[in-house]
Amino acid sequence: MGRTSRKRRSSLATRMTIASAALLLGGGGLVAVNVYASAHEDSADGQNAGSGTQQTQQTQQVATIDCPDVGAQLSDVPGGARDEVDGELATLDTQITQAYKRLSTTRDAAARDPRFVQNSIMEPLKKNRGAILERIRLEMERRGGQAPDGMNDMAECTAQPQEGEQQPPDGQGDGSDQGGDDQTGGDDQAGGDQGGDDQQQGNGGQDGNGPVAADFADITKVQPNVQKPQNGDNASTGTFTTRCGVNDNKKFNTDNLIVAPGVTNGAHHLHDYVGNQDNDAFSSNDDLANADTSCQNQGDKSTYYWPVLRVQDGTEEFDADKDGGGKEGNVGKVLQAQKASIKFAGSPQSDVVAMPKFLRIITGDAKAFTNGTANANAHWSCTGFEDRQLTDKYPLCPDGSKVVRSFAFQSCWDGQNIDSANHRTHVAFADQAGNCPQNFKAIPQLKMRLVYDVQTPTIENGQVKNPFAVDGFPEQLHKPITDHDDFINVFDDATMQKVVDCINKGDRCT
């Protein structure tokens, strides 16, 4: 079940680097660019760019390219094809990053020529994405699998103007989340007077890809919205806390071992790491098991990692000229969390079973701004106000209060797999009553809480000054809804059994 070959990863990484250099466009997401809009010119998706309003020679400040997320649809990839398919998916992400850079440097051409985006961006993009999709299909079939129906249709992307773009797609803003026993209610009631309709020109932010004023909300104006299920007769009520620090070791990289193994800069944004000290794109399960750990309990060599939080104050950080950093719109001062609490909790309805070693879980969606909220699981709040949580807004905290990011991971496991092709389907959230889906087993639920001491941004005339924002893919515009967290279980067997026993007995263990 585990991957152990460094040599094959290195070869794959080299191949992917060459491939990404050869292909300019692809990936999934939104890309910002100026697009010319005329009352007499149709947009790329066949609709009038003026939405029925007479416009003449008017330049829309921002347009976007919306591409399907291919990886999310590949739920059944043969095991022998996983590394190759993951590599191809990483190429799509690299392509969209390159496309973002190109579009941001061709705004004048797009403003002068109403067909520039369609002819120079959209058509090549479709062609190049099609080539990658065909390679994925062939690799899956070669290994005895079958690509999903309609996969070829995922080559098609749509260009969209700025109008209405700043509002989250697919119902974002309704406050819903998939956070298990930390589900929340609506959270938008506080955002109206922070950005209003006077959003920052373009995409805002220090590097022109967000955030904007409308991405922030005054936490004091949010109503309490946290709901928790009632414990049943068979609830497991204990907890196990592991102390792993706040990344004082300054372990950073822009890899993602879960999603893009063997691909350097597979995340396209910077990660904080605590726990395991040998997590990069090429780490095998054996490497993880034999690594050092920042956790006080040496039986916990798990890796816990999340995108860094930055304040966009003009600081030239160590990665200002590097991939995943300034080259991809992740700019400003990297903030270290003051506290990083890691706790495992029980199930409201049953005992929990041990997690399998090397179980991989991703909670939240780094592409939620373009994908919608199906896998989004962002929680933003302030100390003293944590009974109210935001999903698609960053919190504006009052004096004396600090920013809080919290994560409640999936707490149900399929009983068989440590990972799945789309890194989702082998684990699941419990329902609102705390019950796991049929044939899934309750496992200790990982809960993380990060606290930051950051000066509250100011908003004047619809513009935000010195905003903070989570690192992300550049086309995601630093939206708060894209926050996410990653975990690989590397507890030794004895320590994991202690976790289970503490939780099932109702004890509080550290």
N, C-alpha and C positions, 0 to 999 in steps of 0.2 A: 504493500500500500504506500510505503514511503518512497520518496525519490532520493537516491544516494549518489548519483553520478555527477561529479563536477565536470568531467571532461566533456560529456555530452552537452551540458549547459553552456560551457564556454564556446563550443562549436556553434550552438544555436544562437548565442548572443552575437557572435561574429557575423553569422549569416543574416540575422535580423538587422544589424547595423548597416550592412551593405544594401539590404532590401529597402530599408527606410530611406536611405540616401538616394536610391534609384527612383522611388515613387514619391511624388510630390503631395498628392491629395488623398484623403480617405478619412477613416475614423467615424466617430459618432459624436454629435453634439452641436452646440451653437458657436458660431464664429462671428465676431464683430467686424463690421466694415461699413464704410459709407457707400450708399447705393443711390443712384440717380432715380428719381421717381417722377413720372409725367402722367398727366391725365389721359394721354393718348398712348401710353406704353404699358403693356401688361407685365406683371412680375413673373418670376420664374415658374410659379405654380399655376399660372394661367389666370390669376385674379388681378384686377386693376390695383396698382400700388397705391392709388389714392382712395381706395375703399369707397368709390362713388362720389368723392369730393373733387371738385375741379382743382387740379394742381398743374401748374405750368412751370417747367424748368426748375422745380423745387428739389433740393437735395435733402433726402432723409438722412439724419445724422448717423443713425445706426441701422444696419441690416444684419440678419443672422442666417446661418446655414444650419438647418436642422437635419441630422442624419440618424437613422435607426441605430440602436445599440445592439450590435450583432452578438456580442458575448452573452447578453442577458437571455437570448433566445436559444442558445446551445446548451440544452439541459441534458442531452444524451450523447456524449462524445466517447468513442471507444478509448479504453485506457491507453492503448498503444499510440493513440493519436493526440493525447492531451498536450504534450510538450510542444509539438508542432503547431497545433491549433492555438495554444496560448501565445506562441510566438507571432503567429499571423495576426491575432487580435491586438497584440502590442504594436504591430506595424500600423494598424489602423489608427491607434491612438497617436502614434508619432506623426502620421500623415496629417491628422487634424491640427496638431500643433504647428506643423510647417505651413499648413493652409492659413491658419490664423495669422502667422507672421506675414505671409504674402499679402493677404487681404488688407492688413493694417498699413501696408506700405504702398497700396495701389488705390488709395481713396480718391485721389485726383482723377485718375483714369476712370474709376467707377462713376464719378460725378459727371464727367464729360460724355460718357458713352453709356446709354441706357441698356445696351446689350452686353456690356463688358463682363458683368458677373456671370451671366448665363453662358456666354461663349468661352470665357477664359477661366472660369472657376467651376461652374456647375457641371458642364459636359465632361471636362477632364476628370473631375471628381468622380462622377458616375462610372466612367470607364475604368479608372484605376481601382475603385472599390470593387467593381465587378471582377477584376482580375484576382484580387485577394479572396473574394468569396468563392471563386471557382477553385482556387488552391485549397481552401478549407474543405469544400465539398469532396474533392478528389482524395484528400488525405483521410477524411472520415470513411469514404467508401473503400479505400485501399485497406483499411483496418477492419472492415466488416460492418461498418455503421452506415447510417443514412442521414443526410442533411435534412433539416426541417423543410416542409413545404413552404414555398414562397421565399426562400432565402435569397434568391436572385433579386427579388424586389427590394431588398435592403440596400442595394447599391444606389438607389434613388434618394437624393437629398433635396430639400426645398429651401429656397432663399426667402427670407421674411424681412420686412421693413421694421423699423423701430417701433412704429405705432402699436401700442399694446404689449410690446415685448417685455417691458420691465415687470409686468405682472407674472407671477409664477404660473406655469402651464398645468393643465390637467387637474384643476381644483386645488393647487397649492394654496396654502393660507387658511385652510379649514381647520388647522390645528390638529388634525389626526396624525397619529404615529403608530408604529408597530412595536412599541416598547414594552410588551409583556405587561408586568404588573405596575408599570409606571406610565400608563396611558394617560393622555391629557386631552383636555377639551379645547375649545376655540381660543386662538391667541392673537387674532388680528385687530381686536378692538383698540389696541394702543397705537397702531401704526399710522393712523390717518393724519395726525397733526405733526408727524415728524418729517415726512417727505412731501406729503400732499401731492399735487399734480406738478409741482415745480421740481421735478427730478433733475439731477445733475445732467448737464449737457453730455451727450454721448453715454459711455458706460461708466464714467466716473472713475475714481481710484487713482492712485499715484502713477500707475502704468497704463491707465486707460481701459482696464478690464474689470472695474468694480472694486469695492462696492459703491452703491449710491445711497443717498439719504433715505430712500424708501426701504432700504434693507435694515433699518434700525427702528426700534420701538422702546418707549419709556416703560420700564418694567413696573413702575408704580401704578400705571394705568391699565395693567392687565389683571383681569379677575382670576382668582384661584381656580385652577382647572385640573389639578392632578387627581386621578381616580385610581383606587387600588382594589383588587378583588378581595372578597372576604375569604378567610381561611376555612377550609373544610375540616371534617373530623380527622382526616389522614394527612393533614398538612405537615410539611417538614419546615420547621421554623428557625433552625439554627443558621449561623453564618460562619464563614471562615475568611479572615482578612489576611492578605499577604502584603508586606511592605517592601516596595522595590525602588523607592526614591522618585526623583523628578527629572531624571536624565542629567544629573550633575556630571556624568562622564562625557557629555556633549556627543553622544552617538547619534549621528544624523546620516541619512542617505535618501535618495529619491527612487529607490527600488521598491518593488512589491513582490515579495517571495510567494505570496498566495496567488495573486492574479497573473503575474508576469515572471515566472521563474526563468532564470537564464537570460533575462533582458535587462541591461543596465538602463537606469532611468525609466523603468517601466511604470512608475507612478506619476511622473511628470510634476511632482511636487515633493516638498521636503517632509520627512517623517521624524518625529521624536520617537526614541526607543527606551523602554525600561525593561528590566528583566534580562533576557538572553542577550549576550554581547557579541554574537556571531550571526546576526541576521542581515543578510544581503541577498541579492538576486541569485547567488550561486550556492547558498547554504543548503546542505543536505540534511536529512533527519539525523544522521549520525553527527554532523557538525553541531546541530542544535543540542543534541544530547550531551555532547562533550564540552560544551562552551562554558565560560564563566557566566555568572548572573549577578545583577545588581540587587536581587532580592535578598533580604536578611535570612530567610529560610532557604538554605542551599538545596533543598529538595524541590524547589520551584525554579526551574530553568525556562519557564514559559516566556514567550515574547509577546509584549504588549506594545502596540505602536499606533500612532495617530498623526494626522497632518498638523504641522506646527501652526500656531497662531502668531500673526505679525501685526504690528501697528505701523501703518503707512505714514511714517513721519519723515521720510526722505533719507533715512539711514541707509548707507551702502553696506550691506551685510557681506559675510564671507562668500556667499553664493550669488552675489549681484551679477556676475558675468558667467554664471554656470547654468547648464541644463537643469531644469527643475526649479531653478531660482529665478534670477532676474531675466534670463533669456526667455522664460515662459510666463512672465507677468506676475511672479511671486516675489514681491518686493517689500522692503521695509525691515524694521527691527524684529528679529525672532524673539518671542517672549517665552520665558521658561515658567512653567506652572509653579506656583508656590506650594501647592499640594496636589498629589496624585494618589487618590484613595482607590484601592483595588479590593473588592469584596465579592465573595461567592455566597449566594443565598439559595433558599430552598423553593419548593413548589407549594402553592396554596392548596393543592389537591392530593399530593402523594409524596412518598419518599423519592429521593433522587438516586440515580445510579452513577457510577464513575464515568467520567469522560475518557474516551480512548486516547492513548498517547498520540500526539501529533495531530489531534483534531484541529481543524482550521475553521475559524468563524470570522466573517466580516459582518459588522452591523452598520446600517446606514448605506447610503449610495453616493459615491463621489460624483456621479453624473445625474443627480436627482433633479437639477434644474432643467435638463433636457429630457430625462426619462420620465418625469412625473414622480408621484409619491409612493409608488407600489413598494419600494424597498427603502424609502427614506426613514430615518430614525434619529433625527437631530433633536437635541434638547439644550436650550440656552436659557440661562436665568442669572440671578444675582444672589449673593449671600443675603439671608434675611427675607428672601422672596421666593424660595424654592418650591413653594406650593403652587407656583404659577410658572409654566414652561412655555417657551417659544420654539417654534419649529422653523419658520421661514423668515425670522427676524433676528438680528443681533440685539442684545439687551443694552439699553442705556441705563446704567445703574446710578442711584443717588450717592451723594457723598458718604464715604465710610463703607460702602458696599462694593463687593468684588464680582467680577464676571465668573460664571460657572458653566462649564460644559459637562454634561453627564451622558452616560451611555448605558443602556440596559440591553444586554445581548440576548440572542435567541436561547431559549432554555429547554428546547426539545430536540432530540437526536433520533435519526432513523434506525439506530441500533446496529448499523453495518459499516458505514463509510466515514472516513476522516475528512473527505472533501467531495465535491461534485463538480461537474463540468462547468457550471455557471457559478460555482462557489456559494450556492444558496440552498439547493433543494435537499441537502443532507441534514439540514437543521431547520427549525421552524420556531415561531413564537407560539406561546400558549394563547388560548382564546381569552376573552374578557373575564371568564370565571376561573382561569388558571389551568384549564385542561389542555393537554397536548393533543395533537391530531392523532387519528387512529394509527396504530402500529409504531408510534414514536414514543420514546422514553424520556422522562424528565431527568435533566442533568443539572448540576449546580449552575445557577445563573450568574454570569459575570456582570458586575455592576461597577462602573468606573466614574469617578468624579474628579474633574480638574478645575482648580481655582487659580485665577489670574488677577494680579494687581495691575490694572491698566487704567490710565486716565480716560474718563468718559469723553468720547468724541463730541464736538460741537456741531450743530446744524444751524446754518444761517442761509436764508434765501434759497432754500431747497438744496443746499450743498452741504456735504459732510466734510469736516476738516479733521485730519489725523485719525481716520477710521482704523479700527482693527478688523481683521478678516482672517478666515481660515485659508490655508494654502489649498490649491486645487488645480484641476486641469484648466488651462487658460480660457477655454471657451465656456467654462461654467460661471465666469464673471464673479467669482468669489462669493457666491450666494451662500447664506448660512444653512440652507436646506441641504447642502452637499456635505455637511460634516459627517464623518464616519470614523470607525475604529476597527482595529484588526487584532486578532489573537490566535496564537498557536499554542496548544497545550503541551508543555514539556515538564509537567510534574512527574517525579518518579512515582512508582506504584504505591509505595508506602505512604507518601505524603498525600496523594490523591485519595487513598482510602481514608486518611484522617479527615480530609475535607468532607467526604461523604458521611462519615460517622458523626462529625460535629453537627452537620446540617440536619441529619435525620434524628439525632437525639435532642435537638433543640438547644444545643450549646452555642456559646459565643467564643470562637477560637481565633487566636492570632498566630 
